[in-house]
Amino acid sequence: MAAAPLRLHGRLRRNARGFLLEMDDGHVWRLRGAQDFPPLLDTAVIVEARKASSILLDVLWMGPA
């Protein structure tokens, strides 16, 4: 059975390897499957995703918070 998707809030960042979700508590998630969302960069976002590892999320949906 697949794990239920997570709904997380944070700031969308980008580095040389791709997109990141920076949480208020300091945790940083790498985002896999994130499309190019230039208008959302460096803004608060909501991400729905499945946890692939302790640092990686498989993105299902992303939008402004």
N, C-alpha and C positions, 0 to 999 in steps of 0.2 A: 504494500500500500504506500503510495507517495505521500510525503509529508505535506501538510496544509501550507499554502503560501504564507509568507510573512508580509506584514504591511509595516514599513519602516519610514521614519522621517529623518531627514538630514540635509546636508548641503551637497550638491553635485559638484565634483571637482574632476579635473582631467590631468593626467600626467602622460609621459611618453608612451606608456603601455596601454592606456585606455582610460575608462571612466572609473571614478571612485565615489562612494557614498561616505561622507564624513559625518559621524554621529555626534550629538552634543556631549556624550560621555567620553569622546576621544577615540572610540573604535572606528576603524576605517575598513570598509568592505570594498573589494574589487568587484566590478560589475561585468558579467558576461552576458552578451546578447543585447547590450544597450546600443541603441541606434545613436546617430549623431544628433544630439539635442543642444545645439549652440545657444538657443534662447534661454535654456535652463541652467547653463553653466554658472557656478558661483551663486546660485539662488537656493532657497529652501524647496525641497521636493518631497514627494511621497513616492515610495517604490514598493511595488508588489513583486515578490520574487521567492524562489525556492532556494534554501540554503544548500549549496554544493559542498562547502567545507567551512572551516572556522573563519576564513577570510574571503570566501567567494560566494556571490549570489548569482543565480540564473534569473535574469530580469524577465518578468511577464508584462509589466506595465510601469510607466513612470509619468508623473505629471507634477504641476506646480502645487506647493502646499498652501 
